[in-house]
Amino acid sequence: MKKTVGHVKMPYIFVILILVIIVGILTVRHFDNQEKSASPDVKKSTSTAKSKNTFPKGVKSTDWDLVLVNKKQPLSAELNFNKVTVDDKQIDTRIEQPLANFRQAAQKAGYATTLVSGYRSIAYQKQIFDNSVAQYEANGLSATEAKNKTALVIQTPGASEHHTGLAVDLAGDDALAAYPALQAEMDQYASQKWLIQHAPDYGFVLRFLSDAKSIQQTGIDYESWHFRYVGVANAKYMTQHHLTLEAYVAALKNANR
């Protein structure tokens, strides 16, 4: 009888051991999966913390060269700042030298440039916007279609960076000759490529980038000619991290800067 009992118990013990092993394996896998699912958030938090600590020293979201004007944050009245005339265009006096240095460097590299546009009053921006709408309507679009089409490439009055005096439309002469109306394809020319690549060295950034995320943030299609002065440190940081001014200012505010 003892032998019989022993033979009966052995299979049960074997089954129990197998079950214990299976439960152990499943438990380990469960915790592994939890760690993997949590890791992106951890990495994201770490990355965010690091980015907060690597902002240019002393920079604040309220600095004059980071003033943000767009469709979501339009001006209701003109800004008050000192203006200087360069090539029959007005700009903020504080960017006169950086712009001169930028253009001189381009000239030294073999690329003559044209300052197409600088400061625009809100009234003048309205005139530009209305003229574009009228042109689209003349081409057969409805009033609504014409306005929406215009809004993709021209800021509405009060929402243009040109009101700040810190934005310039700058083009290589050869690129401008090929696209006098200013088109994205200007960046096919070596002169415009040089301007885009070296802009941060002189405190400027290409303001309206070509990727979908940036366009969503700015509300404006890609413009290979529109440069905005933000200061050298900010420009290099924004370019390195591929940030629009909207994203950069938001990140500074989130970091209480």
Phi and psi in degrees as a GROMACS rama.xvg file:
@    title "Ramachandran Plot"
@    xaxis  label "Phi"
@    yaxis  label "Psi"
@TYPE xy
-62.6181  -41.8153  LYS-2
-62.8079  -40.3876  LYS-3
-63.3235  -45.7788  THR-4
-60.0178  -42.9447  VAL-5
-59.838  -42.9016  GLY-6
-66.556  -31.6373  HIS-7
-72.2675  -39.0345  VAL-8
-70.4125  -36.2681  LYS-9
-56.3967  -47.0335  MET-10
-59.9468  -38.0802  PRO-11
-65.396  -41.651  TYR-12
-62.2631  -40.2004  ILE-13
-63.7299  -43.294  PHE-14
-63.5614  -43.0397  VAL-15
-61.3314  -42.231  ILE-16
-61.3608  -42.9523  LEU-17
-61.9788  -43.2828  ILE-18
-62.3748  -40.6367  LEU-19
-61.5358  -43.3287  VAL-20
-63.375  -44.47  ILE-21
-62.5427  -45.2714  ILE-22
-60.8388  -39.8389  VAL-23
-62.5663  -44.7973  GLY-24
-62.8272  -45.1484  ILE-25
-62.8602  -38.0247  LEU-26
-64.5208  -44.4853  THR-27
-61.4225  -44.5175  VAL-28
-63.4372  -37.2826  ARG-29
-60.7276  -46.5545  HIS-30
-69.4859  -34.0142  PHE-31
-62.3586  -43.2979  ASP-32
-65.1806  -37.4927  ASN-33
-63.0768  -41.1464  GLN-34
-66.0915  -40.9177  GLU-35
-66.098  -41.4099  LYS-36
-68.9824  -26.8228  SER-37
-85.4394  -23.1223  ALA-38
-60.422  -37.4437  SER-39
-59.3662  -41.3841  PRO-40
-65.468  -38.5051  ASP-41
-63.8354  -46.8623  VAL-42
-61.7283  -39.8912  LYS-43
-63.8025  -43.1106  LYS-44
-63.7443  -42.2102  SER-45
-63.7577  -43.4139  THR-46
-62.9  -42.4609  SER-47
-63.043  -43.0943  THR-48
-61.8322  -42.4936  ALA-49
-64.5026  -41.5611  LYS-50
-63.7701  -34.0946  SER-51
-64.0838  -32.1307  LYS-52
-86.7463  -6.77104  ASN-53
-109.688  9.53997  THR-54
-61.0401  151.507  PHE-55
-52.8782  140.633  PRO-56
-59.9586  129.486  LYS-57
80.2758  -5.2893  GLY-58
-70.9856  141.835  VAL-59
-131.927  151.731  LYS-60
-65.0726  -18.1001  SER-61
-94.3415  4.2146  THR-62
-61.4058  148.044  ASP-63
-60.1326  -33.5957  TRP-64
-83.7661  1.15011  ASP-65
-113.49  13.4777  LEU-66
-56.2061  131.936  VAL-67
-110.275  120.843  LEU-68
-129.145  122.785  VAL-69
-157.387  -168.722  ASN-70
-63.8426  -32.4307  LYS-71
-84.0566  -20.7732  LYS-72
-131.022  66.4907  GLN-73
-78.7114  160.261  PRO-74
-88.1885  140.868  LEU-75
-96.7295  -14.4159  SER-76
-149.838  163.823  ALA-77
-65.9191  145.06  GLU-78
-79.1276  152.077  LEU-79
-104.818  110.141  ASN-80
-154.071  159.462  PHE-81
-78.1743  136.265  ASN-82
-115.287  151.538  LYS-83
-132.943  148.354  VAL-84
-97.0363  127.115  THR-85
-129.743  119.235  VAL-86
51.9587  45.3461  ASP-87
66.9842  10.9171  ASP-88
-117.525  144.592  LYS-89
-96.7844  143.77  GLN-90
-143.172  169.05  ILE-91
-65.8565  133.881  ASP-92
-57.961  -27.4329  THR-93
-70.363  -15.6706  ARG-94
-109.918  7.35553  ILE-95
-60.2217  -49.1071  GLU-96
-69.8639  -45.6615  GLN-97
-57.2334  -39.9493  PRO-98
-66.7272  -41.231  LEU-99
-61.8954  -43.2968  ALA-100
-63.2436  -40.453  ASN-101
-60.7361  -48.4269  PHE-102
-71.4886  -35.5151  ARG-103
-65.139  -39.4916  GLN-104
-65.6572  -38.5375  ALA-105
-64.2552  -42.3182  ALA-106
-62.2179  -42.5784  GLN-107
-63.4024  -31.6254  LYS-108
-80.0023  -5.29942  ALA-109
103.504  13.9512  GLY-110
-122.989  110.055  TYR-111
-75.1771  145.398  ALA-112
-128.001  159.294  THR-113
-125.491  128.924  THR-114
-84.2979  103.551  LEU-115
-80.0744  -38.5116  VAL-116
-154.884  148.888  SER-117
-132.431  -122.479  GLY-118
-65.6943  138.871  TYR-119
-131.621  136.138  ARG-120
-74.2765  163.551  SER-121
-62.6196  -38.4566  ILE-122
-63.6523  -41.8197  ALA-123
-68.5963  -36.9246  TYR-124
-62.3151  -37.5266  GLN-125
-62.8023  -40.3972  LYS-126
-63.0078  -43.6981  GLN-127
-63.4176  -44.9794  ILE-128
-62.6533  -47.1578  PHE-129
-64.4021  -37.8279  ASP-130
-63.7878  -39.142  ASN-131
-66.7722  -42.4449  SER-132
-60.426  -44.0149  VAL-133
-62.4304  -39.1629  ALA-134
-64.9023  -42.7361  GLN-135
-65.0639  -38.5469  TYR-136
-65.2558  -38.2406  GLU-137
-64.8308  -24.8677  ALA-138
-87.9191  3.11643  ASN-139
109.91  -1.881  GLY-140
-80.9371  154.217  LEU-141
-72.2504  168.371  SER-142
-59.6394  -42.2752  ALA-143
-67.3418  -44.9199  THR-144
-62.2808  -41.8552  GLU-145
-64.5832  -39.923  ALA-146
-68.0414  -43.4851  LYS-147
-64.7963  -40.1663  ASN-148
-64.105  -43.6791  LYS-149
-63.3199  -40.1695  THR-150
-65.0687  -17.2581  ALA-151
-74.6584  -25.3368  LEU-152
-122.827  -13.5475  VAL-153
-131.686  128.355  ILE-154
-69.1259  146.081  GLN-155
-68.236  153.422  THR-156
-52.8529  129.48  PRO-157
94.6132  -15.6414  GLY-158
-108.169  2.77161  ALA-159
-87.816  137.766  SER-160
-64.49  -22.4553  GLU-161
-62.7395  -19.3006  HIS-162
-66.916  -21.7293  HIS-163
-83.1846  -19.3222  THR-164
78.4777  3.49704  GLY-165
-102.808  -3.75767  LEU-166
-111.89  141.26  ALA-167
-135.956  145.359  VAL-168
-96.5253  112.192  ASP-169
-125.656  129.865  LEU-170
-134.982  146.172  ALA-171
-68.2298  141.667  GLY-172
-58.2001  -38.8705  ASP-173
-69.0736  -38.4575  ASP-174
-66.9126  -39.2973  ALA-175
-68.6475  -35.6753  LEU-176
-63.7202  -35.9225  ALA-177
-77.8231  -33.425  ALA-178
-132.337  72.5492  TYR-179
-62.0205  -22.1135  PRO-180
-88.2245  2.73428  ALA-181
66.7789  106.887  LEU-182
-135.358  156.805  GLN-183
-56.4638  -32.6559  ALA-184
-64.7331  -7.43897  GLU-185
-57.772  -25.2857  MET-186
-71.1501  -0.459943  ASP-187
-77.5833  -15.1137  GLN-188
-91.5626  143.879  TYR-189
-59.5168  -35.5031  ALA-190
-62.7204  -44.7077  SER-191
-71.8685  -35.3825  GLN-192
-61.2805  -40.7368  LYS-193
-64.2804  -44.7968  TRP-194
-60.3916  -44.9323  LEU-195
-64.6699  -42.6894  ILE-196
-69.4057  -38.3814  GLN-197
-99.5775  -3.37007  HIS-198
-51.523  -45.2626  ALA-199
-59.8428  -27.6219  PRO-200
-63.9145  -19.1841  ASP-201
-117.832  12.6348  TYR-202
92.5473  8.82972  GLY-203
-110.025  153.423  PHE-204
-128.765  149.457  VAL-205
-71.0712  115.087  LEU-206
-73.7555  -40.0822  ARG-207
-114.085  101.093  PHE-208
-81.5412  169.722  LEU-209
-93.3183  -16.0062  SER-210
-77.8058  155.351  ASP-211
-59.6537  -39.7141  ALA-212
-63.209  -43.1882  LYS-213
-66.5424  -41.5898  SER-214
-62.5139  -37.6872  ILE-215
-64.182  -37.9719  GLN-216
-72.8319  -41.6335  GLN-217
-86.2612  -28.2621  THR-218
78.2706  10.826  GLY-219
-130.383  138.157  ILE-220
-65.3829  165.419  ASP-221
-54.3191  130.934  TYR-222
-130.127  113.321  GLU-223
-82.9282  3.79465  SER-224
-120.365  -10.8047  TRP-225
-94.2048  111.801  HIS-226
-113.291  143.443  PHE-227
-124.834  132.235  ARG-228
-81.2774  127.778  TYR-229
-133.036  0.540849  VAL-230
94.6873  148.546  GLY-231
-59.6488  -49.4701  VAL-232
-61.2305  -45.0598  ALA-233
-65.5414  -42.6169  ASN-234
-61.4657  -43.4194  ALA-235
-68.0171  -38.7383  LYS-236
-65.9415  -47.4017  TYR-237
-61.4622  -40.5395  MET-238
-68.8266  -43.603  THR-239
-60.1003  -38.2955  GLN-240
-100.79  7.43919  HIS-241
51.5296  58.312  HIS-242
-112.109  137.692  LEU-243
-76.8708  167.163  THR-244
-64.9364  -35.3582  LEU-245
-58.8134  -47.7411  GLU-246
-67.7421  -38.5506  ALA-247
-67.0233  -48.1697  TYR-248
-63.187  -39.7402  VAL-249
-62.9946  -40.5962  ALA-250
-65.4373  -39.0067  ALA-251
-64.1026  -42.5381  LEU-252
-65.0965  -40.2845  LYS-253
-62.9964  -27.262  ASN-254
-93.1527  10.6536  ALA-255
59.0128  37.3933  ASN-256
